[in-house]
Amino acid sequence: MEDKIKFRVMWRKEVVADVEASYKDSAVKVKNYTDNWIKRPFGNIENPTINDFDEFLESRCFPKDRVNCDQLLEDLGLKVYDPLSIVEITHGRQFEDYMWIKFDGEDLDYDRDIRLRD
């Protein structure tokens, strides 16, 4: 696992936060660019913990107790339910909102690569 995990949290084309987390240091840094707590990865939590980080990642995944979880993992090329690995593949996209995650070094465009619906 990488020492530091860095990504941008997006809402459609809008950058809403930058997140950096380290499991080695059990540290999370977040810089929010919006006051709208619904768009923020940790809501109204200003100083998230590594547990908050894990909960955020899991909130961007399908439930681990979902009936077809094993099939979904297989479709993603994964053997175990690991929220970080799932989010790295799916970018945390969900049909319920417009939030998605862009990891450092990725060249993704909302219209071209991410948009699920209008």
KOLBABA-961767 format. One record per atom (N, C-alpha, C): atom name; z, y, x; residue in one letter. Coordinates in pm, 1 decimal, decimal comma. Example, Ala and Ser with C-alpha at 12.3 -4.5 7.8 and 13.67 -1.06 7.14 Angstrom:
 atom        Z        Y        X rest
    N    780,0   -569,0   1319,0    A
   CA    780,0   -450,0   1230,0    A
    C    780,0   -330,0   1320,0    A
    N    708,0   -225,0   1285,0    S
   CA    714,0   -106,0   1367,0    S
    C    787,0      3,0   1290,0    S
//
This chain:
 atom        Z        Y        X rest
    N      0,0   -117,7     84,2    M
   CA      0,0      0,0      0,0    M
    C      0,0    124,0     88,7    M
    N    -76,4    223,0     48,4    E
   CA    -82,4    347,2    123,2    E
    C     54,2    414,2    126,2    E
    N     80,0    488,1    236,4    D
   CA    207,2    558,3    247,2    D
    C    216,3    669,1    143,0    D
    N    110,5    749,2    131,3    K
   CA    109,4    858,0     33,3    K
    C     -5,7    837,8    -63,9    K
    N     25,4    856,0   -188,8    I
   CA    -74,1    847,7   -294,5    I
    C    -93,9    989,3   -345,1    I
    N   -218,3   1036,9   -341,4    K
   CA   -247,6   1172,8   -384,8    K
    C   -357,2   1169,7   -489,4    K
    N   -336,0   1245,9   -595,2    F
   CA   -440,2   1258,5   -696,1    F
    C   -423,8   1386,7   -775,8    F
    N   -531,8   1420,3   -843,9    R
   CA   -532,6   1532,5   -937,6    R
    C   -527,3   1475,1  -1077,1    R
    N   -450,1   1539,6  -1161,1    V
   CA   -448,4   1504,5  -1302,4    V
    C   -537,7   1606,1  -1371,7    V
    N   -633,5   1554,2  -1444,4    M
   CA   -734,1   1636,7  -1509,1    M
    C   -718,7   1628,5  -1661,1    M
    N   -760,4   1733,2  -1728,4    W
   CA   -773,2   1734,4  -1874,6    W
    C   -914,7   1783,1  -1899,7    W
    N  -1001,2   1689,2  -1932,1    R
   CA  -1144,7   1713,8  -1932,2    R
    C  -1183,7   1766,9  -1794,4    R
    N  -1233,8   1891,0  -1785,7    K
   CA  -1276,3   1947,6  -1657,5    K
    C  -1168,2   2033,4  -1592,2    K
    N  -1056,0   2048,5  -1659,3    E
   CA   -947,4   2134,9  -1612,3    E
    C   -850,8   2058,4  -1521,3    E
    N   -821,8   2114,9  -1404,9    V
   CA   -718,1   2058,5  -1317,9    V
    C   -584,0   2101,5  -1375,6    V
    N   -500,8   2004,1  -1414,2    V
   CA   -371,4   2038,5  -1473,4    V
    C   -254,7   2014,6  -1377,4    V
    N   -275,2   1929,4  -1275,7    A
   CA   -166,9   1905,3  -1179,4    A
    C   -220,0   1834,1  -1055,3    A
    N   -152,8   1857,0   -945,3    D
   CA   -171,7   1778,3   -823,6    D
    C    -44,5   1698,1   -803,6    D
    N    -61,3   1570,4   -773,0    V
   CA     53,5   1481,2   -755,9    V
    C     42,9   1412,3   -621,0    V
    N    156,9   1403,3   -553,0    E
   CA    166,8   1327,3   -428,1    E
    C    293,4   1243,6   -437,0    E
    N    278,9   1114,2   -411,7    A
   CA    394,8   1024,7   -419,5    A
    C    398,0    934,5   -297,2    A
    N    519,8    899,1   -257,9    S
   CA    539,8    807,8   -146,4    S
    C    645,1    705,1   -186,1    S
    N    605,5    579,0   -190,9    Y
   CA    703,0    473,4   -217,8    Y
    C    795,4    455,4    -97,6    Y
    N    742,4    478,8     21,4    K
   CA    822,6    465,6    143,2    K
    C    941,8    561,3    139,6    K
    N    917,5    684,3     95,8    D
   CA   1021,9    786,7     91,5    D
    C   1085,1    802,0    -46,3    D
    N   1034,4    728,1   -144,6    S
   CA   1078,9    743,1   -284,6    S
    C   1072,4    888,9   -328,4    S
    N    962,0    953,7   -294,0    A
   CA    948,0   1096,5   -321,5    A
    C    822,2   1124,0   -402,7    A
    N    833,2   1222,5   -490,2    V
   CA    719,5   1266,4   -570,8    V
    C    715,7   1418,6   -569,2    V
    N    597,2   1471,9   -544,7    K
   CA    576,0   1616,4   -552,9    K
    C    469,8   1640,0   -659,2    K
    N    493,2   1740,6   -742,1    V
   CA    393,6   1776,6   -842,9    V
    C    377,2   1927,1   -844,7    V
    N    253,2   1969,7   -851,3    K
   CA    222,0   2111,8   -870,2    K
    C    144,7   2120,4  -1000,4    K
    N    208,3   2178,9  -1100,6    N
   CA    145,5   2193,4  -1231,8    N
    C     66,6   2323,6  -1237,3    N
    N    -48,5   2317,5  -1301,4    Y
   CA   -133,3   2435,4  -1317,4    Y
    C   -141,7   2479,7  -1463,0    Y
    N    -60,9   2419,6  -1548,2    T
   CA    -58,5   2456,3  -1689,0    T
    C     85,3   2458,4  -1738,0    T
    N    110,1   2543,8  -1834,1    D
   CA    241,2   2546,8  -1899,2    D
    C    244,4   2455,4  -2020,9    D
    N    129,5   2402,7  -2058,7    N
   CA    120,8   2312,9  -2174,0    N
    C    175,0   2175,5  -2133,4    N
    N    298,0   2145,6  -2171,9    W
   CA    363,4   2022,5  -2125,4    W
    C    291,9   1896,3  -2174,6    W
    N    213,3   1904,9  -2279,5    I
   CA    137,8   1787,8  -2326,7    I
    C     32,1   1748,1  -2224,1    I
    N    -21,7   1844,8  -2152,0    K
   CA   -123,9   1818,1  -2051,2    K
    C    -64,9   1782,6  -1915,1    K
    N     63,9   1801,4  -1898,0    R
   CA    126,9   1778,0  -1768,0    R
    C    165,3   1630,6  -1752,3    R
    N    147,5   1573,6  -1633,4    P
   CA    174,0   1431,0  -1615,0    P
    C    319,0   1389,3  -1640,1    P
    N    412,6   1479,5  -1613,5    F
   CA    553,3   1445,2  -1631,9    F
    C    617,8   1530,9  -1741,1    F
    N    534,6   1585,2  -1829,1    G
   CA    586,7   1666,2  -1938,6    G
    C    665,6   1784,1  -1886,6    G
    N    789,0   1797,6  -1932,3    N
   CA    870,8   1912,0  -1889,6    N
    C    961,2   1879,5  -1769,8    N
    N    941,0   1764,6  -1706,0    I
   CA   1018,2   1728,5  -1586,9    I
    C    958,7   1801,7  -1466,7    I
    N   1037,3   1887,8  -1406,2    E
   CA    990,4   1968,7  -1292,8    E
    C    998,8   1894,9  -1159,2    E
    N   1096,2   1806,0  -1144,4    N
   CA   1116,4   1732,0  -1019,7    N
    C   1118,2   1582,7  -1049,3    N
    N   1000,5   1522,9  -1067,5    P
   CA    995,1   1381,9  -1104,8    P
    C   1044,2   1289,1   -993,1    P
    N   1099,1   1177,1  -1034,0    T
   CA   1143,5   1073,0   -942,0    T
    C   1032,1    969,8   -925,8    T
    N   1051,4    877,6   -834,1    I
   CA    953,5    770,5   -817,7    I
    C    948,6    683,8   -943,7    I
    N   1059,9    673,0  -1014,4    N
   CA   1061,5    601,1  -1141,7    N
    C    977,2    674,5  -1246,2    N
    N    987,4    807,4  -1249,6    D
   CA    902,8    886,7  -1339,3    D
    C    755,5    865,4  -1305,3    D
    N    725,7    858,5  -1176,3    F
   CA    588,3    834,8  -1130,1    F
    C    537,6    699,8  -1180,9    F
    N    619,5    595,4  -1164,1    D
   CA    581,7    462,4  -1212,1    D
    C    560,4    462,4  -1363,5    D
    N    648,3    530,1  -1435,4    E
   CA    634,8    538,0  -1580,8    E
    C    507,4    611,2  -1620,7    E
    N    473,2    716,8  -1547,3    F
   CA    349,2    787,8  -1575,6    F
    C    229,7    695,4  -1556,6    F
    N    224,6    626,3  -1442,1    L
   CA    113,3    534,9  -1417,3    L
    C    102,7    430,3  -1527,8    L
    N    215,2    371,0  -1563,9    E
   CA    212,4    267,7  -1667,5    E
    C    168,9    325,1  -1801,9    E
    N    202,3    450,3  -1827,8    S
   CA    161,8    512,8  -1954,2    S
    C     11,0    531,5  -1961,8    S
    N    -57,1    526,6  -1846,4    R
   CA   -202,2    542,9  -1842,3    R
    C   -274,5    408,3  -1839,6    R
    N   -201,7    299,8  -1865,5    C
   CA   -257,7    164,5  -1865,1    C
    C   -245,8     99,9  -2002,6    C
    N   -318,0     -9,6  -2019,3    F
   CA   -296,9    -92,9  -2138,0    F
    C   -161,4   -161,1  -2123,3    F
    N    -96,4   -194,1  -2234,4    P
   CA     37,3   -255,7  -2225,8    P
    C     32,9   -392,4  -2157,1    P
    N    134,7   -420,0  -2075,2    K
   CA    136,7   -548,0  -2003,7    K
    C    163,9   -665,4  -2096,5    K
    N    213,2   -638,0  -2217,7    D
   CA    235,6   -746,6  -2313,9    D
    C    122,0   -757,4  -2416,3    D
    N     11,5   -689,1  -2389,2    R
   CA   -105,4   -696,6  -2477,6    R
    C   -157,9   -839,7  -2479,8    R
    N   -203,7   -881,6  -2595,1    V
   CA   -248,1  -1020,5  -2614,4    V
    C   -353,0  -1062,0  -2511,2    V
    N   -451,8   -979,4  -2486,2    N
   CA   -559,5  -1015,9  -2393,6    N
    C   -541,6   -953,5  -2255,1    N
    N   -419,0   -930,4  -2214,6    C
   CA   -389,4   -867,1  -2085,8    C
    C   -453,2   -943,9  -1969,9    C
    N   -441,5  -1075,6  -1969,3    D
   CA   -497,8  -1155,3  -1859,5    D
    C   -648,5  -1137,7  -1849,6    D
    N   -716,3  -1132,3  -1963,2    Q
   CA   -861,4  -1112,9  -1963,7    Q
    C   -898,4   -973,8  -1913,3    Q
    N   -822,1   -872,9  -1955,8    L
   CA   -848,5   -736,2  -1908,1    L
    C   -827,9   -726,3  -1757,4    L
    N   -722,2   -789,0  -1706,2    L
   CA   -699,1   -789,0  -1561,6    L
    C   -814,4   -857,2  -1488,7    L
    N   -858,6   -970,0  -1541,9    E
   CA   -971,4  -1041,2  -1481,3    E
    C  -1096,4   -953,9  -1481,7    E
    N  -1121,8   -884,3  -1593,2    D
   CA  -1237,8   -795,9  -1603,0    D
    C  -1232,1   -684,5  -1498,7    D
    N  -1111,6   -641,6  -1463,5    L
   CA  -1093,3   -537,1  -1363,2    L
    C  -1090,8   -593,4  -1221,0    L
    N  -1094,2   -725,9  -1208,8    G
   CA  -1089,7   -788,5  -1076,8    G
    C   -949,8   -796,4  -1019,1    G
    N   -848,6   -794,2  -1106,1    L
   CA   -709,5   -797,9  -1061,6    L
    C   -643,9   -929,9  -1101,4    L
    N   -548,6   -972,8  -1020,6    K
   CA   -476,0  -1097,6  -1049,5    K
    C   -340,3  -1071,1  -1113,8    K
    N   -284,1   -953,9  -1089,1    V
   CA   -151,6   -919,8  -1142,3    V
    C   -157,1   -781,9  -1206,8    V
    N    -61,9   -758,8  -1297,0    Y
   CA    -49,7   -629,8  -1364,0    Y
    C     18,9   -531,7  -1269,0    Y
    N    -58,6   -442,4  -1212,5    D
   CA     -7,7   -340,2  -1121,5    D
    C    -63,9   -206,0  -1168,2    D
    N     20,3   -120,6  -1229,2    P
   CA    -29,3      4,6  -1285,1    P
    C   -109,3     91,5  -1187,9    P
    N    -66,9    102,4  -1062,5    L
   CA   -143,2    183,3   -967,3    L
    C   -283,6    126,3   -948,4    L
    N   -294,8     -4,3   -931,5    S
   CA   -426,9    -66,2   -914,4    S
    C   -513,2    -48,0  -1037,9    S
    N   -452,8    -60,8  -1154,6    I
   CA   -526,9    -42,5  -1279,1    I
    C   -578,0    100,8  -1289,5    I
    N   -491,2    197,4  -1261,5    V
   CA   -529,0    338,5  -1272,5    V
    C   -633,4    376,2  -1166,8    V
    N   -626,9    315,6  -1049,6    E
   CA   -728,8    342,4   -947,6    E
    C   -867,3    301,2   -997,2    E
    N   -873,4    198,7  -1080,3    I
   CA  -1000,7    151,0  -1133,5    I
    C  -1041,9    227,6  -1259,9    I
    N   -948,5    246,1  -1352,0    T
   CA   -980,1    306,0  -1482,8    T
    C   -967,0    458,2  -1483,9    T
    N   -905,3    512,9  -1379,8    H
   CA   -875,8    656,3  -1371,1    H
    C   -781,7    701,0  -1482,5    H
    N   -708,1    605,8  -1538,1    G
   CA   -609,2    639,0  -1639,6    G
    C   -669,0    688,9  -1770,1    G
    N   -797,6    664,8  -1789,0    R
   CA   -863,0    710,6  -1911,8    R
    C   -809,7    634,4  -2031,6    R
    N   -790,5    707,8  -2138,7    Q
   CA   -750,7    647,4  -2265,1    Q
    C   -824,9    718,8  -2376,5    Q
    N   -845,5    647,2  -2483,0    F
   CA   -919,7    704,5  -2594,7    F
    C   -837,3    808,5  -2669,9    F
    N   -704,4    805,0  -2653,8    E
   CA   -615,6    890,6  -2732,3    E
    C   -611,3   1035,8  -2685,5    E
    N   -652,5   1063,0  -2560,1    D
   CA   -645,8   1199,6  -2509,1    D
    C   -756,2   1222,2  -2406,3    D
    N   -753,0   1337,7  -2343,7    Y
   CA   -857,4   1374,3  -2247,8    Y
    C   -808,0   1374,6  -2103,2    Y
    N   -691,0   1319,6  -2080,3    M
   CA   -635,5   1315,7  -1945,4    M
    C   -702,7   1205,3  -1864,1    M
    N   -723,1   1234,1  -1736,6    W
   CA   -773,0   1133,7  -1643,6    W
    C   -727,3   1170,0  -1503,5    W
    N   -741,0   1075,5  -1411,6    I
   CA   -688,0   1091,3  -1276,9    I
    C   -802,1   1081,4  -1175,8    I
    N   -802,9   1177,5  -1085,6    K
   CA   -903,7   1182,7   -978,8    K
    C   -831,5   1171,3   -846,0    K
    N   -850,4   1058,6   -778,1    F
   CA   -784,6   1034,7   -649,9    F
    C   -854,3   1111,6   -537,9    F
    N   -777,6   1142,5   -434,2    D
   CA   -833,2   1211,9   -317,9    D
    C   -956,9   1138,7   -268,4    D
    N  -1059,4   1216,0   -237,6    G
   CA  -1180,9   1160,4   -180,4    G
    C  -1283,0   1113,9   -282,9    G
    N  -1250,1   1117,6   -410,0    E
   CA  -1344,9   1073,7   -512,8    E
    C  -1434,7   1189,4   -555,4    E
    N  -1560,4   1158,6   -572,9    D
   CA  -1657,2   1257,1   -621,1    D
    C  -1692,1   1219,7   -765,7    D
    N  -1604,9   1259,5   -856,0    L
   CA  -1624,5   1226,7   -996,9    L
    C  -1649,5   1352,9  -1076,6    L
    N  -1734,6   1341,2  -1175,9    D
   CA  -1764,9   1449,7  -1267,3    D
    C  -1727,9   1404,6  -1408,3    D
    N  -1660,2   1491,6  -1480,8    Y
   CA  -1615,4   1455,7  -1615,6    Y
    C  -1732,3   1410,9  -1704,0    Y
    N  -1838,7   1490,9  -1710,8    D
   CA  -1951,3   1457,9  -1799,3    D
    C  -2023,9   1331,9  -1753,9    D
    N  -2041,9   1316,6  -1625,2    R
   CA  -2120,4   1205,3  -1571,7    R
    C  -2040,8   1073,4  -1565,6    R
    N  -1911,3   1081,2  -1527,5    D
   CA  -1838,2    960,1  -1494,2    D
    C  -1720,7    926,0  -1584,6    D
    N  -1665,3   1021,8  -1654,7    I
   CA  -1536,3   1001,5  -1718,4    I
    C  -1540,5   1007,6  -1870,6    I
    N  -1613,5   1097,9  -1926,2    R
   CA  -1607,5   1127,7  -2069,0    R
    C  -1621,4   1001,0  -2154,1    R
    N  -1522,8    979,6  -2239,9    L
   CA  -1524,7    867,3  -2332,8    L
    C  -1573,4    909,5  -2470,2    L
    N  -1544,9   1035,0  -2504,4    R
   CA  -1579,9   1084,5  -2637,5    R
    C  -1581,4   1236,9  -2633,5    R
    N  -1626,8   1297,2  -2742,3    D
   CA  -1620,0   1444,0  -2753,4    D
    C  -1524,8   1483,8  -2861,9    D
//
